[in-house]
Amino acid sequence: MIKILLIISFLTTLLLAKNPIAYAALGDVIYNNVDKIERLKDIDAYKLYENDILEYVKDVHKTKKNGFLLESAESTLSKKEYLASLRKLSKKNDYFIRSVNMNFIVAMRDEDCILFSQIINSELIDTQTHKQEIIDFYFNHSDEIDPAGVIQVYLDEDAKLKAKREALAKRHKTKQMLEKEKIERIRKNDKVEQEELEKELQEEVRKKKIEIREHQKSELAN
């Protein structure tokens, strides 16, 4: 009965956990990359390494299974042995990552648009770090590159950013126009007031002149 419960508990853990818990910091990187590395065999530049890739994938799946077994009472593998396997796989994982990053540089240098597209969509390079390089290369070879994938994501992001900038500029322009209209109204009102003041002054001057002339006539009459 206890054995059955242990098996059920192990199976539950296996179903719920994506990767083995032991040494997860090292194992997660390997297990999360394995499918991406397996897809490299479909790239012409890696055809010669297809057997090596498949062998690596096989070793990763075997090690992952052993990692889950460590969490059961049925395991005959020690944690030390499991860790040694992870370290060995980690070196190969890092090798593939370096290789992909090198081929990214080679693709741009040789203007190999097919390899370039395959590499940036492999999910094995940090495309965010290389975003500007990717966009620049695409615009220089847009007639040869299908933007589907990473490039399309960036184009959509830039389109949204551009739309946002234009909306902000339009709103800012509207605000400036309102300010301009307000200033024009103030100036217009000031002009009207100035004109009315000038009329009043002119009327006062006119009346003063008439008063002076009347006064002069009165003095001459005497």
Legacy VTK file of the C-alpha trace (Angstrom):
# vtk DataFile Version 3.0
C-alpha trace
ASCII
DATASET POLYDATA
POINTS 222 float
0.000 0.000 0.000
2.794 2.410 0.936
4.616 1.558 -2.282
1.495 2.330 -4.334
1.105 5.680 -2.571
4.733 6.519 -3.277
4.271 5.684 -6.961
1.103 7.819 -7.127
2.922 10.666 -5.382
5.814 10.381 -7.826
3.522 10.331 -10.854
1.669 13.400 -9.539
4.964 15.237 -9.122
6.005 14.180 -12.610
2.800 15.528 -14.134
2.838 18.830 -12.250
6.535 19.655 -12.566
7.880 20.868 -15.884
11.454 20.001 -14.952
13.144 18.070 -12.129
13.517 20.050 -8.917
17.071 18.944 -8.090
19.687 21.430 -9.344
16.933 23.320 -11.184
19.122 26.396 -11.729
21.351 24.283 -13.986
18.784 21.818 -15.290
16.097 24.297 -16.335
18.393 25.985 -18.870
19.235 22.632 -20.457
15.678 21.267 -20.484
14.114 24.515 -21.727
16.577 24.744 -24.623
16.562 21.145 -25.793
13.627 21.469 -28.238
15.150 24.624 -29.717
18.500 22.891 -30.153
16.783 19.902 -31.752
15.277 22.209 -34.396
18.791 23.278 -35.431
19.064 20.052 -37.452
16.582 21.585 -39.908
19.011 24.414 -40.692
21.411 23.737 -43.575
24.384 25.021 -41.587
23.789 22.250 -39.007
23.006 19.331 -41.330
26.474 17.879 -40.733
25.799 17.870 -36.991
22.384 16.214 -37.145
23.561 12.975 -35.476
25.353 14.923 -32.729
22.222 16.987 -32.118
19.977 13.918 -31.934
22.421 12.192 -29.589
22.463 15.262 -27.354
18.653 15.439 -27.310
18.507 11.759 -26.378
20.942 12.309 -23.482
18.942 15.304 -22.234
15.678 13.346 -22.149
17.385 10.447 -20.380
18.922 12.787 -17.792
15.597 14.560 -17.288
13.911 11.227 -16.601
16.630 10.403 -14.076
16.092 13.809 -12.479
12.439 13.006 -11.866
13.383 9.558 -10.565
15.565 11.230 -7.919
12.336 12.461 -6.329
11.029 8.897 -5.918
12.021 6.094 -3.618
12.661 3.962 -6.699
15.752 5.881 -7.797
19.082 4.085 -7.881
20.867 7.228 -9.133
22.721 9.477 -6.700
22.431 13.259 -6.792
26.168 13.423 -7.421
25.803 11.321 -10.587
22.824 13.390 -11.737
24.771 16.625 -11.196
27.712 15.244 -13.191
25.348 14.495 -16.090
23.917 18.025 -15.948
27.369 19.593 -16.015
28.301 17.550 -19.072
25.085 18.544 -20.835
25.514 22.167 -19.791
28.824 22.355 -21.661
27.158 21.047 -24.825
24.216 23.440 -24.382
26.672 26.334 -24.118
28.499 25.100 -27.214
25.279 25.207 -29.269
24.456 28.682 -27.957
27.925 29.964 -28.918
27.610 28.307 -32.329
24.254 29.972 -33.008
25.579 33.389 -31.979
28.601 32.885 -34.229
26.364 31.966 -37.159
24.336 35.120 -36.514
27.505 37.153 -37.107
28.459 35.033 -40.129
24.986 35.422 -41.671
25.195 39.219 -41.458
28.784 39.305 -42.700
27.993 37.096 -45.698
24.564 38.696 -46.197
23.037 35.223 -45.991
19.375 36.137 -45.556
18.128 32.554 -45.185
20.592 31.690 -42.412
19.918 35.067 -40.804
16.158 34.390 -40.615
16.684 30.858 -39.315
19.081 31.976 -36.598
17.046 34.902 -35.261
13.945 32.691 -35.103
15.767 29.830 -33.366
15.073 31.405 -29.925
18.687 30.638 -29.030
20.084 34.176 -29.316
19.192 37.258 -27.334
17.264 39.065 -30.067
16.441 41.992 -27.788
20.144 42.754 -27.368
20.599 42.568 -31.153
17.313 44.289 -32.018
18.815 47.268 -33.836
21.203 45.057 -35.822
18.311 42.794 -36.806
16.092 45.690 -37.891
18.911 47.373 -39.837
19.799 44.130 -41.635
16.145 43.529 -42.479
15.633 46.988 -43.998
18.801 46.559 -46.061
17.542 43.192 -47.386
13.762 43.502 -47.031
13.176 42.199 -50.560
14.897 38.911 -49.617
13.632 38.346 -46.068
10.244 37.124 -44.880
9.604 39.197 -41.725
7.491 36.437 -40.093
8.637 35.802 -36.551
10.973 38.044 -34.568
11.173 40.789 -37.205
7.390 41.059 -37.522
7.106 41.386 -33.743
9.572 44.276 -33.810
7.842 45.912 -36.767
4.499 45.682 -34.959
6.049 47.102 -31.784
7.582 49.990 -33.720
4.279 50.635 -35.515
2.472 50.842 -32.188
5.202 53.087 -30.802
5.020 55.306 -33.880
1.219 55.521 -33.571
1.573 56.425 -29.907
4.139 59.106 -30.711
1.917 60.543 -33.440
-1.067 60.576 -31.078
0.999 62.368 -28.443
2.296 64.831 -31.045
-1.248 65.470 -32.266
-2.465 66.022 -28.713
0.491 68.325 -28.072
-0.259 70.174 -31.310
-3.910 70.567 -30.306
-2.797 71.947 -26.960
-0.479 74.402 -28.729
-3.309 75.444 -31.035
-5.588 76.082 -28.063
-2.874 78.173 -26.439
-2.370 80.066 -29.688
-6.110 80.734 -30.033
-6.216 81.941 -26.431
-3.324 84.332 -27.045
-4.971 85.585 -30.228
-8.230 86.243 -28.324
-6.331 88.129 -25.651
-4.505 90.172 -28.266
-7.770 90.891 -30.078
-9.437 91.995 -26.853
-6.403 94.104 -25.999
-6.565 95.688 -29.457
-10.269 96.499 -29.049
-9.625 98.019 -25.629
-6.675 99.981 -27.036
-8.767 101.286 -29.915
-11.560 102.332 -27.531
-9.025 104.037 -25.272
-7.534 105.879 -28.248
-11.029 107.014 -29.312
-11.696 108.310 -25.813
-8.399 110.164 -25.795
-9.076 111.611 -29.252
-12.544 112.726 -28.123
-11.075 114.371 -25.047
-8.478 116.135 -27.207
-11.224 117.253 -29.598
-13.347 118.605 -26.773
-10.312 120.313 -25.260
-9.529 122.009 -28.578
-13.127 123.218 -28.888
-13.021 124.485 -25.330
-9.782 126.361 -26.015
-11.167 127.917 -29.195
-14.356 129.007 -27.404
-12.276 130.488 -24.628
-10.094 132.361 -27.150
-13.188 133.709 -28.988
-14.609 134.889 -25.666
-11.421 136.777 -24.815
-11.235 138.367 -28.285
-14.842 139.481 -28.017
-14.025 141.353 -24.823
LINES 1 223
222 0 1 2 3 4 5 6 7 8 9 10 11 12 13 14 15 16 17 18 19 20 21 22 23 24 25 26 27 28 29 30 31 32 33 34 35 36 37 38 39 40 41 42 43 44 45 46 47 48 49 50 51 52 53 54 55 56 57 58 59 60 61 62 63 64 65 66 67 68 69 70 71 72 73 74 75 76 77 78 79 80 81 82 83 84 85 86 87 88 89 90 91 92 93 94 95 96 97 98 99 100 101 102 103 104 105 106 107 108 109 110 111 112 113 114 115 116 117 118 119 120 121 122 123 124 125 126 127 128 129 130 131 132 133 134 135 136 137 138 139 140 141 142 143 144 145 146 147 148 149 150 151 152 153 154 155 156 157 158 159 160 161 162 163 164 165 166 167 168 169 170 171 172 173 174 175 176 177 178 179 180 181 182 183 184 185 186 187 188 189 190 191 192 193 194 195 196 197 198 199 200 201 202 203 204 205 206 207 208 209 210 211 212 213 214 215 216 217 218 219 220 221
